[in-house]
């Protein structure tokens, strides 16, 4: 689990797996063998071999997330999955689309886009943070449901605040009210146990290149069987008028949207296998280990910063956010993602890469830590010491 397995810069204490984590060398090597195979005979690979290879990878992924392989398609990332579901909706003017104020900015932008185009309305449920219990999330969401609510876009694990939301209860309660659910599970696969059959969300999208440690550009969209006829890929291609009747239109359209590099998708089973073998007990043990490390790390940080734990342990997976003192002045962002000057200083002066996130809006901000197999508690103790110096 050290430098030989993870191609991370040994000079950097990398505590940001949740944004762009590292992929183990054996998985990257496997991906390269796929690319070599593709380039040796591209027509053979794309025209004759790819469909069966995708089916094999899809089956392994579906088994991991508790789904039927016929209900799963590959997409480049969870943002693409959210966009796909939203842009397949047939909205009417004055329909309401429900979302929390913790939703990932890119996906909130997609929601705003489709709402504006249809003259629908985005309704925001304000979820407190810090908070005392998960019921506050459920209450905040259900309070904003109306007779016009068509869809709720919900994080499974919130990106900015690192909360594991009570998604099973939310999906169930919303279904009882006739509301479809689109779950943005970007961080969930590999972090929390998944059983998408039991969950029953209308749409569920998740990244494989985060906690599963697959190569970048591997994610999936799961669509409930009764809604697959409505969902079209973002790119309409040959499958739209294919005469084939041996497999679903859903798979035919999504499996070929044009020439690209499918090696990240095809490497997902290898990532599940390689990472799962790193800890005795496999993936359940990995999830437990990472969660315990995240909990211990946030205790260290909260103690050093003199702040109370901002949410109960039961709402933490392998991400955790800790409130920081307000920024002294608003600094224009240098990236469309995030980049607080404190984040730059932590890297430049202490060799620590960790995100400082403006939330809910500047000057308010959070420090968000991730816990992955290549991390250890002394790294977070080093972070706590560096923060104390930088915030003094």
Secondary structure, 3 states (H helix, E strand, C coil): CCCCCECCCCCCEECCHHHHCCCEHHHHHHHHHHHHHHHHCHHHHHHHHHHHHHHHHHHHHHHHHCCCHHHEEEECCHHHHHHHHHHCCCCCCCCEEEEECCCCHHHHHHHHHHHHHHCCEEEEECCCCCCCCCHHHHHHHHCCCCCCEEEEEEECECCCCCCECCHHHHHHHHHHCCCEEEEEECCCECCECCCHHHHCCCEEEEECCCCCCCCCCCEEEEECHHHHHHCCCCCCCHHHHCCCCCCCHHHHHHHCCCCCCCHHHHCHHHHHHHHHCCCCCHHHHHHHHHHHHHHHHHHHHHHHHCCCCCCCHHHCCCEEEEECCCCCCCCCCCCCCCCCHHHHHHHHHHCEECEEEECCCCCCEEEEEECCCCCCHHHHHHHHHHHHHHHC
